Amino acid sequence: MENFDTQTDNRPLIERQMEYYGKEIERLMSYYPCLREVCRGLHVAAYPAALFSAASIMGTLMTRCSYRFYHRPEELRRLNYGIYIIGDPGSGKSFATRLYKLLAEPMNRVSKEGMNAMNRYKRKYSEWLNGPQKEEGPVKPKALIRTHPARTSNKVFIEDMNNAIDTVEGQEMHLHLFSFDTELDNVTRCTGEAWNNRLFMELKAFHNEEDGECYVSDNLYPAFNVFWNYIYTGTPMALEKKVNQENIGNGLSTRLAVIPMPSSHFKMIEYEAPGKVAQEPEDDRVLRMWAERLDKEYGELPIHDLVEECYGWTERRMADAKDDNSKVDELLCKRVAYYGINVSVPFIVMRHWDEWKQHRTLSIDDTDLHFCQLICNIQLTCQRHFFARYWETYFMTQEMELTEAQIHKHYSRKMRLRYQSLPDDFMTYDVEEICRVTKRNAEKMVERWKREGYIEMPEYGIYHKLLPTLL
């Protein structure tokens, strides 16, 4: 690992780290299709943001694929992503819009057909509602709509999630919905009668957990599993509204991949002469081609070697956390492996494309394992940068509360002496006389000692000490 504590480079540490990782990504561009294309026009330190963004869209196209993880390997896992790209205004976050338009085209095309079908239904329904209604109204279609803006009502969102089903190898499979927004504030500030906070679905999407919604006026089936990936870009202030010290305990931060954008440091982007472009740029054509290919993929991915590598990576980080006695690192490293797999898999499949298509196998080699490790390192670095300070305070507060609870639970020196002065077997009257307290206080003391396991009452009215002293 490069030494980031240089005296000559005054840039923030996270930016130097992202540049280091960007150079590693650059070295891998000759191995992985699309890697060069997704990073086109960006500063090297922004390559991690481009990698995670592109992978999340590609992985969503591969929604019909699954894999087995080292935790509960009997369950088939899906490719799940929650990506935030965070940078100051004008830092170049718009690259994500380019990737979304190019890579999400197969999903957007299908969604547009579904939206058109729903619009036709709404027009017919409106005509029927305002007419004589002599015939039955139009039947609402089960349209396939996979892409949704931030301002989508929960009812529509859940209905579309229930409708997004395909038959894969003879089995019904839910397809992921996908959301993209260039303003994270647009996500956090959505209000209105038909829109509810979607936080719980964001939390449950990471493991496709079951959720439910059951209201009197709602005709939807109340139980559903959440299959939803998303990319949002925004500023540090917008991120602060979404994840902060007050809500850090809800666990959203460990489910997110939050990747920073670097400062431009007064450097201009490369000049491109204005003019009419005769044809689509080659980079864009390549991205569109691979998007169409990945959208058709299905089946269980044979990535055991990759999963084993992620287990080893996590084991090493956990050992480091133990050596440092760091609860924060212990927590932050636990979910990193999922991103190591989910981000690397689309690129690994593209790299071994011919083998995958012909034999349904993937000969994962040291290059793939290094790529996966790199992604894990990026994710952990970003988790530490954005959220470690919150978790440090979280655990510190927990310890303080525990200490206070222990103080309140522990007995005073005077009370311990009173307990020790009593014989092994005693009555409430003995407490009054020996400890010189009122009958009411003696009864309270005996009741508390009994409740906390210091004494028992083998015979009615007679108490027996179980411990020689109060703790």
C-alpha beads as a LAMMPS data file, in Angstrom:
LAMMPS data file: protein, C-alpha beads

471 atoms
470 bonds

1 atom types
1 bond types

-500.0 500.0 xlo xhi
-500.0 500.0 ylo yhi
-500.0 500.0 zlo zhi

Masses

1 110.0

Atoms # bond

1 1 1 0.000 0.000 0.000
2 1 1 1.250 3.432 -0.909
3 1 1 2.349 5.736 1.881
4 1 1 -0.245 8.494 1.949
5 1 1 1.352 10.539 4.719
6 1 1 3.619 12.501 2.432
7 1 1 4.732 16.013 3.275
8 1 1 4.662 17.217 -0.318
9 1 1 1.005 16.332 -1.025
10 1 1 -1.432 18.476 0.942
11 1 1 -4.570 16.984 -0.547
12 1 1 -7.056 15.297 1.822
13 1 1 -6.118 11.725 2.700
14 1 1 -9.267 10.257 1.147
15 1 1 -8.449 11.904 -2.164
16 1 1 -4.934 10.484 -2.186
17 1 1 -6.358 7.084 -1.337
18 1 1 -8.877 7.283 -4.194
19 1 1 -6.110 8.305 -6.589
20 1 1 -4.065 5.292 -5.507
21 1 1 -7.042 3.006 -6.094
22 1 1 -7.728 4.777 -9.388
23 1 1 -4.222 3.941 -10.596
24 1 1 -4.841 0.308 -9.653
25 1 1 -8.062 0.379 -11.671
26 1 1 -6.135 1.921 -14.565
27 1 1 -3.676 -1.003 -14.508
28 1 1 -6.606 -3.415 -14.849
29 1 1 -8.210 -1.688 -17.818
30 1 1 -6.449 -3.960 -20.308
31 1 1 -7.979 -7.009 -18.602
32 1 1 -11.627 -6.021 -18.162
33 1 1 -13.995 -4.940 -20.935
34 1 1 -15.762 -1.614 -20.342
35 1 1 -13.473 -0.558 -17.493
36 1 1 -11.693 2.003 -19.659
37 1 1 -14.949 3.154 -21.232
38 1 1 -16.763 3.804 -17.946
39 1 1 -13.847 5.926 -16.672
40 1 1 -13.505 8.022 -19.822
41 1 1 -12.958 11.737 -19.204
42 1 1 -12.601 11.452 -15.422
43 1 1 -9.747 12.245 -13.067
44 1 1 -7.950 9.117 -11.871
45 1 1 -9.226 9.683 -8.333
46 1 1 -12.790 9.457 -9.677
47 1 1 -12.278 6.008 -11.210
48 1 1 -13.573 4.211 -8.081
49 1 1 -16.828 6.181 -8.316
50 1 1 -17.175 5.230 -11.986
51 1 1 -16.387 1.576 -11.266
52 1 1 -19.005 1.228 -8.520
53 1 1 -21.640 3.147 -10.509
54 1 1 -21.207 1.119 -13.680
55 1 1 -21.101 -2.175 -11.801
56 1 1 -24.385 -1.421 -10.030
57 1 1 -26.187 -0.863 -13.336
58 1 1 -24.544 -3.858 -15.008
59 1 1 -25.336 -6.042 -12.007
60 1 1 -28.957 -4.918 -12.124
61 1 1 -29.070 -5.924 -15.800
62 1 1 -27.850 -9.338 -14.577
63 1 1 -30.810 -9.530 -12.194
64 1 1 -31.647 -13.053 -13.402
65 1 1 -28.301 -14.289 -12.040
66 1 1 -27.555 -15.466 -8.512
67 1 1 -24.673 -16.837 -6.436
68 1 1 -23.954 -18.499 -3.108
69 1 1 -22.209 -16.660 -0.272
70 1 1 -20.151 -18.115 2.571
71 1 1 -22.834 -17.095 5.079
72 1 1 -25.804 -19.470 4.680
73 1 1 -24.540 -20.979 1.399
74 1 1 -27.784 -22.895 1.020
75 1 1 -29.456 -19.615 -0.006
76 1 1 -29.122 -18.132 -3.479
77 1 1 -27.975 -14.507 -3.309
78 1 1 -28.739 -11.705 -5.731
79 1 1 -26.590 -8.838 -6.984
80 1 1 -27.641 -5.953 -4.725
81 1 1 -26.334 -2.371 -4.709
82 1 1 -26.967 0.902 -2.901
83 1 1 -24.556 3.467 -4.367
84 1 1 -24.070 7.096 -3.323
85 1 1 -21.600 9.253 -5.257
86 1 1 -20.708 12.207 -3.033
87 1 1 -18.879 15.341 -4.116
88 1 1 -19.000 19.109 -4.037
89 1 1 -21.058 20.974 -6.661
90 1 1 -19.246 20.933 -9.987
91 1 1 -17.028 18.002 -9.025
92 1 1 -18.016 15.935 -12.064
93 1 1 -20.778 13.751 -10.619
94 1 1 -22.639 14.049 -13.936
95 1 1 -20.564 11.131 -15.269
96 1 1 -23.154 8.914 -13.541
97 1 1 -25.890 10.321 -15.772
98 1 1 -23.915 9.286 -18.866
99 1 1 -23.436 5.764 -17.525
100 1 1 -27.099 5.497 -16.595
101 1 1 -28.316 6.577 -20.033
102 1 1 -26.002 4.144 -21.812
103 1 1 -26.004 1.105 -19.562
104 1 1 -29.592 1.200 -18.277
105 1 1 -31.039 1.453 -21.796
106 1 1 -32.397 -2.147 -21.850
107 1 1 -34.253 -1.553 -18.561
108 1 1 -35.478 1.880 -19.605
109 1 1 -36.733 0.523 -22.927
110 1 1 -38.828 -2.149 -21.239
111 1 1 -40.008 0.318 -18.594
112 1 1 -41.107 2.784 -21.258
113 1 1 -43.272 0.089 -22.838
114 1 1 -44.784 -0.636 -19.423
115 1 1 -45.405 3.059 -18.743
116 1 1 -47.091 3.472 -22.123
117 1 1 -49.363 0.519 -21.325
118 1 1 -50.262 2.087 -17.963
119 1 1 -50.931 5.482 -19.589
120 1 1 -53.255 3.858 -22.131
121 1 1 -55.079 2.121 -19.280
122 1 1 -55.414 5.377 -17.308
123 1 1 -56.858 7.192 -20.327
124 1 1 -59.351 4.391 -20.984
125 1 1 -60.259 4.223 -17.314
126 1 1 -60.824 7.983 -17.182
127 1 1 -63.067 7.789 -20.283
128 1 1 -64.981 4.882 -18.770
129 1 1 -65.350 6.646 -15.408
130 1 1 -66.756 9.773 -17.053
131 1 1 -69.025 7.827 -19.435
132 1 1 -72.279 5.943 -18.906
133 1 1 -70.380 2.924 -17.467
134 1 1 -72.689 0.427 -19.159
135 1 1 -69.830 -1.999 -19.661
136 1 1 -67.107 -3.251 -17.348
137 1 1 -64.131 -0.965 -16.988
138 1 1 -60.765 -1.633 -18.608
139 1 1 -58.532 -4.261 -16.988
140 1 1 -55.429 -2.847 -15.334
141 1 1 -52.360 -4.400 -16.975
142 1 1 -49.504 -5.983 -15.032
143 1 1 -46.962 -3.783 -16.729
144 1 1 -43.228 -4.365 -16.329
145 1 1 -41.776 -1.079 -15.093
146 1 1 -38.307 -1.452 -13.580
147 1 1 -36.923 2.096 -13.483
148 1 1 -38.428 4.669 -11.128
149 1 1 -37.677 8.277 -10.235
150 1 1 -37.268 9.331 -6.616
151 1 1 -40.764 10.774 -6.518
152 1 1 -42.665 7.535 -6.895
153 1 1 -45.471 6.698 -4.487
154 1 1 -44.961 3.630 -2.358
155 1 1 -48.157 2.081 -3.696
156 1 1 -46.966 2.336 -7.294
157 1 1 -43.455 1.237 -6.336
158 1 1 -44.635 -1.867 -4.470
159 1 1 -47.123 -2.771 -7.179
160 1 1 -44.415 -2.562 -9.834
161 1 1 -42.095 -4.640 -7.640
162 1 1 -44.734 -7.352 -7.371
163 1 1 -45.288 -7.264 -11.144
164 1 1 -41.581 -7.449 -12.038
165 1 1 -41.436 -11.241 -12.359
166 1 1 -39.807 -13.398 -15.015
167 1 1 -39.513 -17.156 -15.442
168 1 1 -35.872 -18.208 -15.213
169 1 1 -34.958 -21.862 -15.736
170 1 1 -38.529 -22.864 -14.965
171 1 1 -38.764 -20.822 -11.751
172 1 1 -40.407 -17.473 -11.114
173 1 1 -37.852 -14.814 -10.219
174 1 1 -38.343 -11.223 -9.115
175 1 1 -36.423 -8.713 -11.200
176 1 1 -34.735 -5.772 -9.515
177 1 1 -36.229 -2.327 -9.782
178 1 1 -33.738 0.489 -10.284
179 1 1 -33.644 4.160 -9.275
180 1 1 -31.254 6.866 -10.339
181 1 1 -31.271 10.503 -9.251
182 1 1 -28.696 13.241 -9.633
183 1 1 -29.784 14.965 -6.408
184 1 1 -29.679 13.019 -3.166
185 1 1 -31.669 15.879 -1.611
186 1 1 -34.496 14.927 -3.964
187 1 1 -34.578 11.556 -2.234
188 1 1 -34.443 12.830 1.357
189 1 1 -36.967 15.661 0.932
190 1 1 -39.750 13.861 -0.937
191 1 1 -43.036 14.477 0.839
192 1 1 -46.685 14.154 0.010
193 1 1 -49.763 12.121 0.752
194 1 1 -48.823 9.314 -1.654
195 1 1 -45.131 9.176 -0.758
196 1 1 -43.782 7.676 2.435
197 1 1 -40.244 7.397 3.726
198 1 1 -38.710 4.498 1.840
199 1 1 -35.919 3.979 4.371
200 1 1 -37.079 0.549 5.460
201 1 1 -37.133 -0.699 1.887
202 1 1 -33.633 0.740 1.410
203 1 1 -32.512 -1.246 4.438
204 1 1 -34.203 -4.480 3.383
205 1 1 -33.094 -4.272 -0.253
206 1 1 -29.522 -5.164 0.711
207 1 1 -30.491 -8.753 1.541
208 1 1 -33.832 -8.838 -0.332
209 1 1 -35.649 -9.184 2.968
210 1 1 -39.410 -9.400 3.311
211 1 1 -41.418 -6.248 3.881
212 1 1 -45.121 -5.558 3.949
213 1 1 -47.750 -2.876 3.672
214 1 1 -51.370 -3.462 4.584
215 1 1 -53.894 -0.632 4.724
216 1 1 -57.680 -0.577 4.605
217 1 1 -57.721 1.224 1.252
218 1 1 -54.893 -0.795 -0.255
219 1 1 -55.711 -3.790 -2.442
220 1 1 -52.115 -4.964 -2.756
221 1 1 -50.907 -8.241 -1.327
222 1 1 -49.291 -7.055 1.911
223 1 1 -46.098 -9.177 1.915
224 1 1 -43.275 -8.779 -0.589
225 1 1 -39.505 -9.093 -0.804
226 1 1 -37.527 -6.009 -1.711
227 1 1 -35.557 -6.241 -4.963
228 1 1 -34.296 -2.733 -5.610
229 1 1 -30.955 -1.198 -6.567
230 1 1 -30.189 2.500 -6.761
231 1 1 -27.574 5.163 -7.522
232 1 1 -27.860 8.656 -6.100
233 1 1 -25.376 11.478 -6.500
234 1 1 -25.216 14.381 -4.092
235 1 1 -23.198 16.695 -1.901
236 1 1 -21.704 16.002 1.543
237 1 1 -24.520 18.097 3.035
238 1 1 -27.120 15.881 1.375
239 1 1 -25.378 12.777 2.723
240 1 1 -25.411 14.295 6.213
241 1 1 -29.198 14.510 6.042
242 1 1 -29.440 10.880 5.035
243 1 1 -26.841 9.402 7.413
244 1 1 -25.864 11.220 10.590
245 1 1 -25.061 10.667 14.253
246 1 1 -28.713 10.473 15.252
247 1 1 -29.655 7.678 12.839
248 1 1 -26.354 5.830 12.405
249 1 1 -27.691 2.906 14.418
250 1 1 -30.274 1.971 11.775
251 1 1 -27.537 0.205 9.781
252 1 1 -28.084 1.939 6.427
253 1 1 -24.469 3.131 6.320
254 1 1 -23.037 -0.409 6.299
255 1 1 -25.372 -1.335 3.444
256 1 1 -24.278 1.591 1.275
257 1 1 -21.274 2.063 -0.954
258 1 1 -20.550 5.775 -0.623
259 1 1 -17.761 6.811 -2.978
260 1 1 -16.273 10.325 -2.962
261 1 1 -15.502 12.531 -5.937
262 1 1 -12.166 14.385 -5.892
263 1 1 -11.682 18.116 -6.113
264 1 1 -10.576 19.401 -9.517
265 1 1 -7.806 21.499 -7.875
266 1 1 -8.281 24.154 -10.563
267 1 1 -7.537 21.696 -13.367
268 1 1 -9.675 21.853 -16.504
269 1 1 -11.064 18.788 -18.224
270 1 1 -9.588 17.939 -21.620
271 1 1 -10.765 20.201 -24.408
272 1 1 -13.037 18.650 -27.002
273 1 1 -13.667 20.740 -30.065
274 1 1 -17.372 21.616 -30.470
275 1 1 -18.914 20.350 -33.652
276 1 1 -21.400 17.957 -35.101
277 1 1 -20.495 14.374 -34.298
278 1 1 -21.088 12.172 -37.297
279 1 1 -21.518 8.939 -35.351
280 1 1 -21.815 7.591 -31.843
281 1 1 -18.474 7.595 -29.955
282 1 1 -16.868 4.166 -29.868
283 1 1 -16.842 4.140 -26.044
284 1 1 -20.602 4.649 -25.959
285 1 1 -21.155 1.921 -28.529
286 1 1 -19.113 -0.541 -26.480
287 1 1 -21.105 0.222 -23.324
288 1 1 -24.418 -0.206 -25.137
289 1 1 -23.275 -3.516 -26.622
290 1 1 -22.305 -4.968 -23.263
291 1 1 -25.494 -3.679 -21.638
292 1 1 -27.566 -5.621 -24.169
293 1 1 -25.473 -8.741 -23.561
294 1 1 -25.619 -8.634 -19.773
295 1 1 -29.367 -8.001 -19.804
296 1 1 -29.899 -11.481 -21.238
297 1 1 -27.794 -13.397 -18.698
298 1 1 -29.285 -15.771 -16.155
299 1 1 -28.443 -18.649 -13.840
300 1 1 -26.221 -19.380 -10.873
301 1 1 -22.754 -17.850 -11.127
302 1 1 -19.876 -20.297 -10.379
303 1 1 -17.793 -17.919 -8.257
304 1 1 -16.737 -20.125 -5.330
305 1 1 -13.101 -18.956 -5.597
306 1 1 -14.226 -15.336 -5.429
307 1 1 -16.379 -15.993 -2.359
308 1 1 -13.476 -17.798 -0.685
309 1 1 -11.213 -14.818 -1.404
310 1 1 -13.740 -12.466 0.186
311 1 1 -13.918 -14.705 3.239
312 1 1 -10.127 -14.557 3.576
313 1 1 -10.138 -10.786 3.128
314 1 1 -12.776 -10.374 5.844
315 1 1 -10.950 -12.776 8.150
316 1 1 -7.759 -10.713 7.855
317 1 1 -9.582 -7.444 8.488
318 1 1 -11.369 -8.972 11.472
319 1 1 -8.015 -10.059 12.908
320 1 1 -6.716 -6.501 12.450
321 1 1 -9.779 -5.144 14.238
322 1 1 -9.203 -7.559 17.105
323 1 1 -5.555 -6.505 17.412
324 1 1 -6.636 -2.867 17.495
325 1 1 -9.604 -3.655 19.766
326 1 1 -11.657 -1.659 17.251
327 1 1 -15.396 -2.305 17.386
328 1 1 -15.766 0.162 14.519
329 1 1 -13.565 -1.797 12.117
330 1 1 -15.177 -5.037 13.256
331 1 1 -18.561 -3.632 12.286
332 1 1 -17.525 -1.900 9.071
333 1 1 -15.720 -4.867 7.512
334 1 1 -18.579 -7.362 7.915
335 1 1 -20.608 -6.364 4.829
336 1 1 -17.731 -5.267 2.612
337 1 1 -17.427 -8.721 1.025
338 1 1 -20.847 -8.381 -0.602
339 1 1 -19.615 -5.376 -2.560
340 1 1 -16.349 -7.142 -3.350
341 1 1 -18.424 -9.773 -5.134
342 1 1 -21.262 -7.674 -6.527
343 1 1 -19.021 -4.988 -8.025
344 1 1 -16.447 -7.359 -9.498
345 1 1 -18.804 -10.003 -10.907
346 1 1 -20.140 -8.094 -13.962
347 1 1 -16.607 -7.273 -15.091
348 1 1 -15.358 -10.800 -14.408
349 1 1 -18.219 -12.260 -16.451
350 1 1 -17.344 -9.913 -19.329
351 1 1 -13.670 -10.869 -19.090
352 1 1 -14.465 -14.595 -19.334
353 1 1 -17.371 -14.072 -21.710
354 1 1 -16.654 -16.818 -24.236
355 1 1 -16.068 -19.410 -21.523
356 1 1 -19.222 -18.353 -19.708
357 1 1 -21.377 -18.541 -22.817
358 1 1 -19.989 -21.874 -23.993
359 1 1 -19.509 -23.793 -20.738
360 1 1 -21.294 -21.759 -18.032
361 1 1 -18.019 -21.683 -16.084
362 1 1 -15.718 -18.867 -14.951
363 1 1 -12.000 -19.611 -14.600
364 1 1 -11.316 -17.070 -11.885
365 1 1 -7.594 -16.344 -11.657
366 1 1 -5.237 -14.184 -9.580
367 1 1 -6.150 -11.083 -11.593
368 1 1 -9.820 -11.523 -10.707
369 1 1 -8.972 -12.128 -7.066
370 1 1 -6.806 -8.998 -6.998
371 1 1 -9.639 -7.022 -8.601
372 1 1 -12.051 -8.248 -5.933
373 1 1 -9.592 -7.374 -3.151
374 1 1 -9.175 -3.896 -4.612
375 1 1 -12.931 -3.330 -4.489
376 1 1 -13.082 -4.532 -0.884
377 1 1 -10.278 -2.124 0.047
378 1 1 -12.063 0.774 -1.667
379 1 1 -15.317 0.007 0.126
380 1 1 -13.720 -0.263 3.575
381 1 1 -11.698 2.924 3.029
382 1 1 -14.836 4.849 2.076
383 1 1 -16.822 3.394 4.972
384 1 1 -14.135 4.565 7.384
385 1 1 -13.941 8.002 5.792
386 1 1 -17.645 8.769 5.841
387 1 1 -18.946 6.853 8.858
388 1 1 -16.190 5.798 11.293
389 1 1 -16.565 8.948 13.390
390 1 1 -20.279 8.265 13.833
391 1 1 -19.690 4.681 14.878
392 1 1 -16.915 5.701 17.280
393 1 1 -19.382 7.993 19.037
394 1 1 -22.058 5.296 18.894
395 1 1 -19.908 2.743 20.698
396 1 1 -18.533 5.333 23.120
397 1 1 -22.098 6.316 24.050
398 1 1 -23.028 2.674 24.523
399 1 1 -20.112 2.173 26.910
400 1 1 -21.052 5.296 28.852
401 1 1 -24.639 4.107 29.181
402 1 1 -23.421 0.686 30.301
403 1 1 -21.174 2.254 32.917
404 1 1 -24.046 4.366 34.231
405 1 1 -26.275 1.299 34.394
406 1 1 -23.616 -0.563 36.330
407 1 1 -23.266 2.328 38.733
408 1 1 -27.009 2.387 39.341
409 1 1 -27.091 -1.386 39.735
410 1 1 -24.143 -1.637 42.068
411 1 1 -24.751 -1.243 45.767
412 1 1 -23.214 1.391 47.979
413 1 1 -20.522 0.458 50.480
414 1 1 -22.977 1.027 53.325
415 1 1 -25.514 -1.391 51.789
416 1 1 -22.843 -4.053 51.261
417 1 1 -21.815 -3.771 54.933
418 1 1 -25.456 -4.153 55.999
419 1 1 -25.823 -7.305 53.905
420 1 1 -22.587 -8.766 55.279
421 1 1 -23.676 -8.092 58.850
422 1 1 -26.701 -10.364 58.502
423 1 1 -26.487 -14.080 59.349
424 1 1 -26.764 -16.646 56.529
425 1 1 -30.407 -17.218 57.452
426 1 1 -32.499 -14.255 58.590
427 1 1 -35.962 -12.732 58.757
428 1 1 -37.173 -9.251 57.897
429 1 1 -37.166 -8.428 61.614
430 1 1 -33.406 -9.199 61.716
431 1 1 -32.847 -6.662 58.944
432 1 1 -34.687 -4.031 60.976
433 1 1 -32.700 -4.693 64.115
434 1 1 -29.207 -5.350 62.756
435 1 1 -29.245 -2.775 59.967
436 1 1 -31.208 -0.222 62.013
437 1 1 -33.800 0.554 59.325
438 1 1 -37.573 0.886 59.357
439 1 1 -39.810 -2.079 58.643
440 1 1 -40.770 -0.580 55.263
441 1 1 -37.121 -0.116 54.222
442 1 1 -36.251 -3.616 55.447
443 1 1 -39.022 -5.085 53.271
444 1 1 -37.741 -3.108 50.240
445 1 1 -34.164 -4.286 50.805
446 1 1 -35.215 -7.920 51.126
447 1 1 -37.403 -7.715 48.025
448 1 1 -34.570 -6.189 45.956
449 1 1 -32.000 -8.746 47.121
450 1 1 -34.400 -11.549 46.267
451 1 1 -35.190 -10.104 42.818
452 1 1 -31.484 -9.719 41.966
453 1 1 -30.586 -13.233 43.078
454 1 1 -28.693 -12.568 46.312
455 1 1 -31.117 -14.423 48.601
456 1 1 -33.809 -17.072 48.426
457 1 1 -36.712 -17.983 50.708
458 1 1 -36.627 -21.779 51.295
459 1 1 -39.154 -21.425 54.115
460 1 1 -41.901 -18.871 54.458
461 1 1 -40.565 -15.764 56.175
462 1 1 -36.990 -17.058 56.399
463 1 1 -34.375 -15.882 53.878
464 1 1 -31.081 -17.571 53.008
465 1 1 -28.003 -15.817 51.550
466 1 1 -26.796 -17.151 48.190
467 1 1 -23.756 -14.868 47.951
468 1 1 -21.402 -13.707 50.709
469 1 1 -21.494 -10.065 49.564
470 1 1 -23.369 -7.671 47.303
471 1 1 -21.715 -6.772 43.986

Bonds

1 1 1 2
2 1 2 3
3 1 3 4
4 1 4 5
5 1 5 6
6 1 6 7
7 1 7 8
8 1 8 9
9 1 9 10
10 1 10 11
11 1 11 12
12 1 12 13
13 1 13 14
14 1 14 15
15 1 15 16
16 1 16 17
17 1 17 18
18 1 18 19
19 1 19 20
20 1 20 21
21 1 21 22
22 1 22 23
23 1 23 24
24 1 24 25
25 1 25 26
26 1 26 27
27 1 27 28
28 1 28 29
29 1 29 30
30 1 30 31
31 1 31 32
32 1 32 33
33 1 33 34
34 1 34 35
35 1 35 36
36 1 36 37
37 1 37 38
38 1 38 39
39 1 39 40
40 1 40 41
41 1 41 42
42 1 42 43
43 1 43 44
44 1 44 45
45 1 45 46
46 1 46 47
47 1 47 48
48 1 48 49
49 1 49 50
50 1 50 51
51 1 51 52
52 1 52 53
53 1 53 54
54 1 54 55
55 1 55 56
56 1 56 57
57 1 57 58
58 1 58 59
59 1 59 60
60 1 60 61
61 1 61 62
62 1 62 63
63 1 63 64
64 1 64 65
65 1 65 66
66 1 66 67
67 1 67 68
68 1 68 69
69 1 69 70
70 1 70 71
71 1 71 72
72 1 72 73
73 1 73 74
74 1 74 75
75 1 75 76
76 1 76 77
77 1 77 78
78 1 78 79
79 1 79 80
80 1 80 81
81 1 81 82
82 1 82 83
83 1 83 84
84 1 84 85
85 1 85 86
86 1 86 87
87 1 87 88
88 1 88 89
89 1 89 90
90 1 90 91
91 1 91 92
92 1 92 93
93 1 93 94
94 1 94 95
95 1 95 96
96 1 96 97
97 1 97 98
98 1 98 99
99 1 99 100
100 1 100 101
101 1 101 102
102 1 102 103
103 1 103 104
104 1 104 105
105 1 105 106
106 1 106 107
107 1 107 108
108 1 108 109
109 1 109 110
110 1 110 111
111 1 111 112
112 1 112 113
113 1 113 114
114 1 114 115
115 1 115 116
116 1 116 117
117 1 117 118
118 1 118 119
119 1 119 120
120 1 120 121
121 1 121 122
122 1 122 123
123 1 123 124
124 1 124 125
125 1 125 126
126 1 126 127
127 1 127 128
128 1 128 129
129 1 129 130
130 1 130 131
131 1 131 132
132 1 132 133
133 1 133 134
134 1 134 135
135 1 135 136
136 1 136 137
137 1 137 138
138 1 138 139
139 1 139 140
140 1 140 141
141 1 141 142
142 1 142 143
143 1 143 144
144 1 144 145
145 1 145 146
146 1 146 147
147 1 147 148
148 1 148 149
149 1 149 150
150 1 150 151
151 1 151 152
152 1 152 153
153 1 153 154
154 1 154 155
155 1 155 156
156 1 156 157
157 1 157 158
158 1 158 159
159 1 159 160
160 1 160 161
161 1 161 162
162 1 162 163
163 1 163 164
164 1 164 165
165 1 165 166
166 1 166 167
167 1 167 168
168 1 168 169
169 1 169 170
170 1 170 171
171 1 171 172
172 1 172 173
173 1 173 174
174 1 174 175
175 1 175 176
176 1 176 177
177 1 177 178
178 1 178 179
179 1 179 180
180 1 180 181
181 1 181 182
182 1 182 183
183 1 183 184
184 1 184 185
185 1 185 186
186 1 186 187
187 1 187 188
188 1 188 189
189 1 189 190
190 1 190 191
191 1 191 192
192 1 192 193
193 1 193 194
194 1 194 195
195 1 195 196
196 1 196 197
197 1 197 198
198 1 198 199
199 1 199 200
200 1 200 201
201 1 201 202
202 1 202 203
203 1 203 204
204 1 204 205
205 1 205 206
206 1 206 207
207 1 207 208
208 1 208 209
209 1 209 210
210 1 210 211
211 1 211 212
212 1 212 213
213 1 213 214
214 1 214 215
215 1 215 216
216 1 216 217
217 1 217 218
218 1 218 219
219 1 219 220
220 1 220 221
221 1 221 222
222 1 222 223
223 1 223 224
224 1 224 225
225 1 225 226
226 1 226 227
227 1 227 228
228 1 228 229
229 1 229 230
230 1 230 231
231 1 231 232
232 1 232 233
233 1 233 234
234 1 234 235
235 1 235 236
236 1 236 237
237 1 237 238
238 1 238 239
239 1 239 240
240 1 240 241
241 1 241 242
242 1 242 243
243 1 243 244
244 1 244 245
245 1 245 246
246 1 246 247
247 1 247 248
248 1 248 249
249 1 249 250
250 1 250 251
251 1 251 252
252 1 252 253
253 1 253 254
254 1 254 255
255 1 255 256
256 1 256 257
257 1 257 258
258 1 258 259
259 1 259 260
260 1 260 261
261 1 261 262
262 1 262 263
263 1 263 264
264 1 264 265
265 1 265 266
266 1 266 267
267 1 267 268
268 1 268 269
269 1 269 270
270 1 270 271
271 1 271 272
272 1 272 273
273 1 273 274
274 1 274 275
275 1 275 276
276 1 276 277
277 1 277 278
278 1 278 279
279 1 279 280
280 1 280 281
281 1 281 282
282 1 282 283
283 1 283 284
284 1 284 285
285 1 285 286
286 1 286 287
287 1 287 288
288 1 288 289
289 1 289 290
290 1 290 291
291 1 291 292
292 1 292 293
293 1 293 294
294 1 294 295
295 1 295 296
296 1 296 297
297 1 297 298
298 1 298 299
299 1 299 300
300 1 300 301
301 1 301 302
302 1 302 303
303 1 303 304
304 1 304 305
305 1 305 306
306 1 306 307
307 1 307 308
308 1 308 309
309 1 309 310
310 1 310 311
311 1 311 312
312 1 312 313
313 1 313 314
314 1 314 315
315 1 315 316
316 1 316 317
317 1 317 318
318 1 318 319
319 1 319 320
320 1 320 321
321 1 321 322
322 1 322 323
323 1 323 324
324 1 324 325
325 1 325 326
326 1 326 327
327 1 327 328
328 1 328 329
329 1 329 330
330 1 330 331
331 1 331 332
332 1 332 333
333 1 333 334
334 1 334 335
335 1 335 336
336 1 336 337
337 1 337 338
338 1 338 339
339 1 339 340
340 1 340 341
341 1 341 342
342 1 342 343
343 1 343 344
344 1 344 345
345 1 345 346
346 1 346 347
347 1 347 348
348 1 348 349
349 1 349 350
350 1 350 351
351 1 351 352
352 1 352 353
353 1 353 354
354 1 354 355
355 1 355 356
356 1 356 357
357 1 357 358
358 1 358 359
359 1 359 360
360 1 360 361
361 1 361 362
362 1 362 363
363 1 363 364
364 1 364 365
365 1 365 366
366 1 366 367
367 1 367 368
368 1 368 369
369 1 369 370
370 1 370 371
371 1 371 372
372 1 372 373
373 1 373 374
374 1 374 375
375 1 375 376
376 1 376 377
377 1 377 378
378 1 378 379
379 1 379 380
380 1 380 381
381 1 381 382
382 1 382 383
383 1 383 384
384 1 384 385
385 1 385 386
386 1 386 387
387 1 387 388
388 1 388 389
389 1 389 390
390 1 390 391
391 1 391 392
392 1 392 393
393 1 393 394
394 1 394 395
395 1 395 396
396 1 396 397
397 1 397 398
398 1 398 399
399 1 399 400
400 1 400 401
401 1 401 402
402 1 402 403
403 1 403 404
404 1 404 405
405 1 405 406
406 1 406 407
407 1 407 408
408 1 408 409
409 1 409 410
410 1 410 411
411 1 411 412
412 1 412 413
413 1 413 414
414 1 414 415
415 1 415 416
416 1 416 417
417 1 417 418
418 1 418 419
419 1 419 420
420 1 420 421
421 1 421 422
422 1 422 423
423 1 423 424
424 1 424 425
425 1 425 426
426 1 426 427
427 1 427 428
428 1 428 429
429 1 429 430
430 1 430 431
431 1 431 432
432 1 432 433
433 1 433 434
434 1 434 435
435 1 435 436
436 1 436 437
437 1 437 438
438 1 438 439
439 1 439 440
440 1 440 441
441 1 441 442
442 1 442 443
443 1 443 444
444 1 444 445
445 1 445 446
446 1 446 447
447 1 447 448
448 1 448 449
449 1 449 450
450 1 450 451
451 1 451 452
452 1 452 453
453 1 453 454
454 1 454 455
455 1 455 456
456 1 456 457
457 1 457 458
458 1 458 459
459 1 459 460
460 1 460 461
461 1 461 462
462 1 462 463
463 1 463 464
464 1 464 465
465 1 465 466
466 1 466 467
467 1 467 468
468 1 468 469
469 1 469 470
470 1 470 471
